[in-house]
Amino acid sequence: MKIRSVNGSRYLGVPKELVKKLRSDYMTVRVDDAGRLIYTPLQEVA
């Protein structure tokens, strides 16, 4: 992993191989075309 600064903001770089292994029961995790992690909450089933 790598932390980088762009325009005064800090970003954590996560290897794509690690992102593919991320798993969560309450949200989906994916990488967009720009390489950013996108978290999407899952709907609760009642």
VMD Tcl script that builds the backbone (N, CA, C; Angstrom):
set m [mol new atoms 138]
animate dup $m
set s [atomselect $m all]
$s set {name element resname resid chain x y z} {
  {N N MET 1 A 0.843 -1.162 0.000}
  {CA C MET 1 A 0.000 0.000 0.000}
  {C C MET 1 A 0.890 1.227 0.000}
  {N N LYS 2 A 0.324 2.312 -0.490}
  {CA C LYS 2 A 1.098 3.539 -0.621}
  {C C LYS 2 A 0.193 4.733 -0.364}
  {N N ILE 3 A 0.684 5.694 0.399}
  {CA C ILE 3 A -0.057 6.937 0.625}
  {C C ILE 3 A 0.546 7.993 -0.286}
  {N N ARG 4 A -0.317 8.692 -1.017}
  {CA C ARG 4 A 0.165 9.760 -1.885}
  {C C ARG 4 A -0.687 11.001 -1.693}
  {N N SER 5 A -0.099 12.139 -1.990}
  {CA C SER 5 A -0.803 13.416 -1.866}
  {C C SER 5 A -1.054 13.990 -3.249}
  {N N VAL 6 A -2.303 14.422 -3.476}
  {CA C VAL 6 A -2.685 15.054 -4.732}
  {C C VAL 6 A -3.529 16.268 -4.385}
  {N N ASN 7 A -3.073 17.435 -4.795}
  {CA C ASN 7 A -3.790 18.689 -4.542}
  {C C ASN 7 A -4.157 18.864 -3.074}
  {N N GLY 8 A -3.256 18.519 -2.189}
  {CA C GLY 8 A -3.489 18.706 -0.762}
  {C C GLY 8 A -4.303 17.603 -0.100}
  {N N SER 9 A -4.805 16.647 -0.878}
  {CA C SER 9 A -5.559 15.524 -0.316}
  {C C SER 9 A -4.656 14.303 -0.270}
  {N N ARG 10 A -4.864 13.455 0.721}
  {CA C ARG 10 A -4.068 12.237 0.847}
  {C C ARG 10 A -4.900 11.040 0.428}
  {N N TYR 11 A -4.276 10.139 -0.335}
  {CA C TYR 11 A -4.946 8.944 -0.840}
  {C C TYR 11 A -4.143 7.716 -0.470}
  {N N LEU 12 A -4.851 6.666 -0.120}
  {CA C LEU 12 A -4.217 5.398 0.187}
  {C C LEU 12 A -4.332 4.513 -1.039}
  {N N GLY 13 A -3.202 4.102 -1.592}
  {CA C GLY 13 A -3.194 3.217 -2.746}
  {C C GLY 13 A -3.222 1.765 -2.275}
  {N N VAL 14 A -4.211 1.023 -2.747}
  {CA C VAL 14 A -4.378 -0.382 -2.370}
  {C C VAL 14 A -4.178 -1.223 -3.627}
  {N N PRO 15 A -3.319 -2.236 -3.579}
  {CA C PRO 15 A -3.105 -3.076 -4.760}
  {C C PRO 15 A -4.402 -3.752 -5.212}
  {N N LYS 16 A -4.596 -3.828 -6.533}
  {CA C LYS 16 A -5.811 -4.392 -7.110}
  {C C LYS 16 A -6.014 -5.841 -6.656}
  {N N GLU 17 A -4.933 -6.594 -6.484}
  {CA C GLU 17 A -5.043 -7.981 -6.039}
  {C C GLU 17 A -5.674 -8.070 -4.649}
  {N N LEU 18 A -5.356 -7.117 -3.786}
  {CA C LEU 18 A -5.927 -7.087 -2.440}
  {C C LEU 18 A -7.400 -6.702 -2.486}
  {N N VAL 19 A -7.751 -5.759 -3.351}
  {CA C VAL 19 A -9.144 -5.324 -3.472}
  {C C VAL 19 A -10.028 -6.499 -3.868}
  {N N LYS 20 A -9.544 -7.342 -4.762}
  {CA C LYS 20 A -10.322 -8.493 -5.214}
  {C C LYS 20 A -10.624 -9.457 -4.078}
  {N N LYS 21 A -9.792 -9.439 -3.027}
  {CA C LYS 21 A -9.981 -10.334 -1.889}
  {C C LYS 21 A -10.834 -9.729 -0.778}
  {N N LEU 22 A -11.144 -8.426 -0.883}
  {CA C LEU 22 A -11.966 -7.783 0.145}
  {C C LEU 22 A -13.368 -8.354 0.114}
  {N N ARG 23 A -13.911 -8.615 1.283}
  {CA C ARG 23 A -15.256 -9.167 1.376}
  {C C ARG 23 A -15.958 -8.520 2.558}
  {N N SER 24 A -17.219 -8.247 2.384}
  {CA C SER 24 A -18.010 -7.652 3.445}
  {C C SER 24 A -19.430 -8.168 3.343}
  {N N ASP 25 A -20.079 -8.357 4.478}
  {CA C ASP 25 A -21.455 -8.825 4.492}
  {C C ASP 25 A -22.449 -7.663 4.405}
  {N N TYR 26 A -21.983 -6.427 4.527}
  {CA C TYR 26 A -22.903 -5.294 4.545}
  {C C TYR 26 A -22.655 -4.292 3.422}
  {N N MET 27 A -21.649 -4.522 2.580}
  {CA C MET 27 A -21.428 -3.643 1.437}
  {C C MET 27 A -20.629 -4.370 0.364}
  {N N THR 28 A -20.769 -3.901 -0.864}
  {CA C THR 28 A -19.942 -4.419 -1.941}
  {C C THR 28 A -18.759 -3.482 -2.126}
  {N N VAL 29 A -17.658 -4.021 -2.573}
  {CA C VAL 29 A -16.458 -3.237 -2.810}
  {C C VAL 29 A -15.999 -3.536 -4.231}
  {N N ARG 30 A -15.751 -2.466 -4.995}
  {CA C ARG 30 A -15.239 -2.655 -6.355}
  {C C ARG 30 A -14.284 -1.519 -6.679}
  {N N VAL 31 A -13.548 -1.669 -7.777}
  {CA C VAL 31 A -12.612 -0.644 -8.233}
  {C C VAL 31 A -13.170 -0.030 -9.507}
  {N N ASP 32 A -13.224 1.315 -9.574}
  {CA C ASP 32 A -13.708 1.954 -10.793}
  {C C ASP 32 A -12.565 2.088 -11.805}
  {N N ASP 33 A -12.853 2.661 -12.966}
  {CA C ASP 33 A -11.863 2.764 -14.039}
  {C C ASP 33 A -10.651 3.619 -13.660}
  {N N ALA 34 A -10.843 4.534 -12.710}
  {CA C ALA 34 A -9.742 5.393 -12.266}
  {C C ALA 34 A -8.943 4.750 -11.139}
  {N N GLY 35 A -9.341 3.543 -10.709}
  {CA C GLY 35 A -8.615 2.845 -9.658}
  {C C GLY 35 A -9.088 3.176 -8.260}
  {N N ARG 36 A -10.241 3.833 -8.117}
  {CA C ARG 36 A -10.759 4.185 -6.796}
  {C C ARG 36 A -11.637 3.059 -6.266}
  {N N LEU 37 A -11.588 2.862 -4.956}
  {CA C LEU 37 A -12.476 1.886 -4.315}
  {C C LEU 37 A -13.864 2.486 -4.190}
  {N N ILE 38 A -14.870 1.733 -4.587}
  {CA C ILE 38 A -16.255 2.172 -4.487}
  {C C ILE 38 A -16.981 1.218 -3.543}
  {N N TYR 39 A -17.501 1.750 -2.452}
  {CA C TYR 39 A -18.257 0.972 -1.476}
  {C C TYR 39 A -19.741 1.239 -1.681}
  {N N THR 40 A -20.539 0.188 -1.784}
  {CA C THR 40 A -21.973 0.334 -1.962}
  {C C THR 40 A -22.680 -0.475 -0.882}
  {N N PRO 41 A -23.465 0.191 -0.014}
  {CA C PRO 41 A -24.190 -0.551 1.031}
  {C C PRO 41 A -25.195 -1.532 0.414}
  {N N LEU 42 A -25.315 -2.681 1.020}
  {CA C LEU 42 A -26.303 -3.665 0.585}
  {C C LEU 42 A -27.629 -3.403 1.289}
  {N N GLN 43 A -28.728 -3.658 0.601}
  {CA C GLN 43 A -30.033 -3.511 1.199}
  {C C GLN 43 A -30.251 -4.643 2.191}
  {N N GLU 44 A -30.815 -4.303 3.344}
  {CA C GLU 44 A -31.148 -5.312 4.347}
  {C C GLU 44 A -32.390 -6.065 3.929}
  {N N VAL 45 A -32.344 -7.375 4.038}
  {CA C VAL 45 A -33.510 -8.178 3.739}
  {C C VAL 45 A -34.287 -8.362 5.027}
  {N N ALA 46 A -35.562 -7.937 5.016}
  {CA C ALA 46 A -36.377 -8.006 6.251}
  {C C ALA 46 A -37.043 -9.350 6.389}
}
mol reanalyze $m
mol bondsrecalc $m
mol representation Tube
mol addrep $m
